[in-house]
Amino acid sequence: MGVTIYLFVLLGKWLDGKFNNGDKLYIIIMTLLGVAVSLYAVLKQVNRINNDE
């Protein structure tokens, strides 16, 4: 989960550097997207574990 969020933050930093965005909009968007993707993956695993029991 942490690795996914970290990779999305790095992508946001790269996008901010490439497009020269002063308000760090891409870091914020990518961080929130990384959290959403991580939560989706965790919830999917929890549902799979609960269905196996």
C-alpha positions in Angstrom: 0.0 0.0 0.0 2.8 2.4 0.9 4.8 1.6 -2.2 1.8 2.3 -4.4 1.2 5.7 -2.8 4.9 6.5 -3.0 5.1 5.7 -6.7 2.0 7.9 -7.4 3.7 10.8 -5.4 6.8 10.4 -7.5 4.7 10.5 -10.7 3.1 13.7 -9.4 6.5 15.3 -8.7 7.7 14.3 -12.1 4.5 15.8 -13.8 4.9 19.0 -11.7 8.5 19.3 -12.9 7.7 18.6 -16.5 4.7 21.0 -16.8 6.2 23.6 -14.4 3.1 23.8 -12.3 3.6 26.2 -9.3 0.8 25.0 -7.0 1.8 21.3 -7.0 -1.5 20.3 -8.3 -0.2 17.1 -9.9 1.3 15.9 -6.6 -2.0 16.4 -4.8 -4.0 14.6 -7.6 -1.6 11.7 -7.9 -1.4 11.3 -4.1 -5.2 11.1 -3.8 -5.3 8.7 -6.7 -2.6 6.5 -5.2 -4.6 6.4 -1.9 -7.7 5.4 -3.8 -6.0 2.7 -5.8 -4.4 1.3 -2.6 -7.7 1.3 -0.7 -9.3 -0.5 -3.6 -6.6 -3.2 -3.6 -6.9 -3.7 0.1 -10.6 -3.9 0.1 -10.5 -6.4 -2.8 -8.1 -8.6 -0.9 -10.2 -8.4 2.3 -13.3 -9.4 0.3 -11.4 -12.3 -1.2 -10.2 -13.5 2.2 -13.7 -13.3 3.6 -15.2 -15.2 0.7 -12.6 -18.0 1.2 -13.7 -18.7 4.8 
